[in-house]
């Protein structure tokens, strides 16, 4: 647990939630004590150019053969941001210490070697007064990597071809059944 001085971000303008009508956001409830009313703010990052990029830090616990795929998955979203706002908003750091404390504008992608997990988990820390996301963590369990690797190996060994999408792992050629 760490405590830091609260300093509101003067650039960030809270956005009222759509209450899950149209585009959905996670929400942060802000209670106005003097009136007792509640404002539901959409939880989101400050994407202004002055804020700088959001860093996804891949933990040093991630197997080396997975790091590039995780990196590509994160950086893919820069294509979306380029189309929407004309610039990259994400960057990736590798070999991050998973025990390091949360840092502003940083999401720790923590690889958890748990082959029997039924899920992965992600969380973020929003400013409770505005909804601005300040940091986050993704717990990526190894079950998805292992099951995907095994499934790809089975498909490659049988030459499986899906009618809509052809599945051909790198280094292999398409085969008919």
N, C-alpha and C positions, 0 to 999 in steps of 0.2 A: 504494500500500500504506500502510495506517495501522495503528498499534499502539495499543491502549487497555488500560487496566488491567482485568483480569478481576474482575468483581464478580458473584457468583451472585445470582440473583433469589430472595429468600427465600419469595416467594409460590408459586413454580412447583414443582409436584410432578411428577417424571418419571413417565411411564406406559410400562410395558413394552409392546412391540409385540405385536400379535396374530399376527405372522409371516404376514401377508397372509391370515389366516383370518377371514372375516367382513368387517369394515371394514378397508380397507388404508390404511396411512400410509407416508410415506417414513420411513426409519429412520436412527438414529444409533447407531453401535456404541460403547459405553463399555467400555473394558478395565479391569478391576480388577487393577492391576499386582501386588499382593501375592499374588493367587491365580491370575492368568492367565485367569480367566473373563471372558466377554464378556456384557454386558447389551445387548440391542437395545431402544432406546427409540424410541417414536413421536415423530416430529418434528411439533411443533404450536406454535401461538401461546399466550401467556398471555392468556386471555380473561376474567380476573378484572376486576371493575369498577375496581379500583385501578390497573390497568395502563393504562387509557385506550384510545382507539381506535387502530386500525392505519391508517396513512395510505398511500394509493396516490397517488403523485406523477406526474402525466402530464407528460412532458417538453415543453419549448417547441418541440421538433422535430415534434410531432404537427400535422398540418394542422388548421386551425381547424374545418373541417367535420366532423372526426372526434372532436373532444374531447367533445362532449355524448354521443355514443354510447358512448365508452369509459367516461365517468363513469357513465352509466346502467347499463352492464354491471357495473361494480364495485359500485355502490350497491345493485343488485338483491339482493346477498347480505345486506344488512341485513334484508330481509324474512325470510330464513331464520333469521338470528340473533334477530330479534324473536319468531318462533314458538318457537325453541328455548330462548332464555335471557331473553327479554323486553326486549332493548335492542339498539341499533345498536352494531356493533363496527368499522365502517369509515367512513372519511371520505376525501375526494378533494381534492387540491391540483393546481392547473393551472399551466402555464408554468414547470415546475421545470427547473432547470439539470441536464442529464444528466451533466455532469462533476463534480457535487458528490459528496463522499464519502458512503459509506453512513451512514445515520442509524438509531438504534434505532426499531423499530416502524414502519418506512417501507419501502415497495416502490416502486422507481422503474420506471415504465412508460415505457420508452425507445423512441420511434418511430424505426425504422431505414428510411430510404427505399431499399428494395431490391426492385425489381419482379420480379426473377427468383428470389427465394428460394423454397425448397421447404418452409420451415418457419419457425416462430418458436421462441423459447427462453426459458425461465424458470429461475431459480435462487433459492435462499434460503440464508441463513446460520444454521444451527442451533448452539446451544451444544453443543459436543462432549461435555460431561459430563452434560447433562440432556435434550437433544433440543429445548429451547425455541427456536423460531424467533425470531431477533432482527432480521433485515432481509431484503430480497430485491430482485430485479430481474427485469423482464419485457422482453425484446427483441421488440417487435412489428414485424414487417416489413410493408412497404406492399403486398406481393403480395396479401394477403387483402382488404384494402380495395379495391384496384384490380380484382381478379377479381370480387368481390362487386358492385361498382359496375357493371362491365360486364355481368355476368349479369342484374342487376336491370334495366338499360337494355334488354337484349335481350328479357326477359320483358315489360316494359311496352310495347315497340314491337310485339310480336307478340300481346299480349293473352293471354299464356299463363296457364292456370289448372290447377293441380294438383288431382287428384281428391280428395285428402285435405285439403289446405291451400290456400286461395286466396291467391295472391301478388298483392298490390295495393300498390305503393309509395305513399307519402304524396303527396297531390295528384292521384292518378289514380283512375279508377273501374274497376270490374270490367268485363271484356269477354269475350264468348263467342268461341270459335274457329270 
